[in-house]
């Protein structure tokens, strides 16, 4: 094998791996969006729950700077 052939093979494999990665990300895109929406909804509900709950007496945590 010559050096040129080896470079061509390496670049071909790198292109194949990048192509497969892009296809997988595109295929999993809707799942990622749904998961992000679900997590955002949980954060909103948790924030709403904290605001509506009566204040509890909790000892202050020390802050170290």
N, C-alpha and C positions, 0 to 999 in steps of 0.2 A: 504494500500500500504506500502510496505517496503521501506527502504532507497535505496536499490539497484535498485528496480523497478523505483523509481523516478529519479535516476541518469540516468538510461537507457533511460527513456522518454525524459529527458532534452537533453541528447547527441544526441538522434535521431532527435529532432527538430532542434538543432543547425546544424547537418549534412544536414538536408533537406534544411534549409535556405541557407547554404553555397553552396550546390549543385545547387539550383535554381539560385543563384547569378552568379555562374560560367557559367551556361548555358546561362543566359541572356547576360553576357559580351561576350561570344563566338558568340552569335547570332548578337549582335550589333557591333562586331569587324569591319566588312567592313564599316559600317556607320561611326564609329569613325575614321577609316583610311581616308575615303573620306573627312570628315569634316576637319581633320588635314591637308590634302593636299590642300584643298580649302583655308584654313586660311594661309598656307604657301605661296601659290600663291599670295594671296592678299598682304602679307607682301613684297614679292619680287617685285610686281608691284609698290607698294607704295615707296619702296626704289629706284627703277629705276626712278620713276617719280620725286622724290626729287632730284636725281642726275642730271637729264636732264633739270629741270626747271631752269630758270635764278634766280640768288640770289635776294631775295626780301629784302627791307630795313625794318627790324623788330627791334624794341627796345629790347635790351638785358634784360633778366629776371634776377633779383638778385638771387644770390646763397647764401643760409644761411647754415652755417656749425655749 
